């Protein structure tokens, strides 16, 4: 008697192509991000591409046409005194702004990580500068700094600290430190929040053990807490650095780049070159150069982030 | 994942994407459609001819050589009636059908109610005058409009007609974005407008716009502070040298600031107040102050330019008689200082008085008394003169027709555009559309009863109106914005911060202008 063929040898029913595709996780993931990707391509990708393309052209104000000039815009830019002035101002603005935010934000986070009376209220209060609109903050600080009717000068002169008003925004020496102070005030809550989040990952047993072993507060911070915060600091620093590098609002609204271009940073220079000077080709080259520099930092940020995830995984 | 769920999600995402792309969830003014859409007939461009004015207009022509505050009062009300409908019907028949897309800077929320009412009245009257011209208008803010129009023109989506501030048009004319016009096709002639205003509408000898309104500023001063400083309150400074002297005297005698110097970078307030000094001393960015400028020679670092810069230097650096925040102040801060009795004089528009009246009404207690005292002691005077001339920046707006190739839809309805421009620039609407903010571009409007009414309502209007005679438009070159808002203020900053000497700052500015203009100047 012939044995019947085992069931396992019978052919499996064919699965439609679309159904097979939906069973592929990568394909499904791609479909989820497709709408955003399309939007990104049109709203971000195309302008970036067009800006880079335009950077190789000259767009004289007197003509509707554009003219191929190759790398001339880039060489003109790198040879111009005003570009290097703006670069110096940008670094003078960015680096102290970033470090300043850490100088305020980290101690604030450490303090708020302790058991304090009114801790929740304090956390909310310290967040206020971050949530206030940058435009409103810039205008308010402009009034505070005003050398004729600003509160700061008013009190300094009333208390006899100064006989004449200090030219916070009208002095080439004081203008950037004054703007940096505003930016630090505005951004330290971000550092504080990131640090607070990082502090939650520090095992309390280690801190207790270190305390039992006789380590003081400072020693505990450097020996136990800081290693856990290192990656958080790095990522926060990079994010803040990138943000400050391309910041526009505070210097533009408070000084317009003055006095005598002493607060003219890259982004303001790009704006005025394009929309005052109508030199869209040159502004595009400027923009592309700055974009390239910022992109380097962004790549660094992503690499650090993925390295961190790889370590944690 | 279930297929149906995914498809629903995709459909929702696509819909939201489409909505965003179409701007349904976006911001921006919504065009107003005034009439039922009517197809625009294809018509050949009309042969330009001077449309005869109604006979009551053909009276004594306005004599610009007599122009002063007394003459302005004398002629106001001498034209008792003006029939706008009859005037425009001679230009374009009232039964004309067509389509019009129009952009302009409309009334803003803080503007006086009368401005908003008159704007509403304008559109109602336009609709009733030309009921078959379907009009889509966009009211934009000053801050938004220039970039929007640039983007629109580049993207071939420009309106058919737009009213733009006086300095903006030349950029579009140079790029071929504006259509050439002739005054006769709107029922006007050159004698109906200020020569300076017409200068601002021309590019390479051709006309690309029609003036809608013009204004110049005047010197506003505090008579009480003058008295306190030992100055005659009825003798405001006549020359810029006197401004320096008076400013110093006010500072030394009262401790208050003398003159409201403004030198902020990237801000229009700065050149509007500095260039009158430059022109008064016989200088300029180019020869824009001459009757027939050629813009082919840079003059900013000539003797006159150095003298003008020295006026500012003396007040800011030597005498310290101006606000210490002058390098970052705009004129808004000067208004505040003046209103607080901390400033002796500054340059401003006639509307400044209305602003102070408004503030005084809102003040209470002792502040109200102080405010009233200030109002009782405000004086307006002509801008001081220099060795060569008295000058003020010729401000205002012009109305333009865009070229077919950049206009939305690829075709401008020229008949509708002509009808609108004739209507907007008529004696009636030339004055009503700018009631509190400016002066009519059409000179005949100064003879109407509406002008008489304005002179009664708006204090000191005859002074600022009298300054129109001395108006000089900024150089009518596309690079004017860069020169006036960047190069000139940077020159002032370089000198006043002593980063450079006066000569070095002026030479630096001259070189920057030459580089900017390329081969077109020496």
Interface residues (C-beta under 8 A of the other chain):
Chain A: X18 X19 X22 X28 X31 X34 X35 X38 X39 X42 X60 X61 X62 X63 X64 X142 X146 X147 X148 X149 X164 X165 X167 X169 X170 X172 X252 X254 X255 X256 X257 X258 X259 X260 X261 X262 X272 X275 X276 X277 X278
Chain B: X1 X3 X6 X10 X13 X14 X16 X17 X20 X21 X146 X147 X171 X174 X175 X176 X177 X257 X264 X265 X266 X267 X323 X324 X325 X326 X327 X328 X333 X336 X337 X340 X342 X477 X478 X479 X481 X482 X485 X486 X489 X490 X493 X494 X496 X497 X499 X516 X518 X520
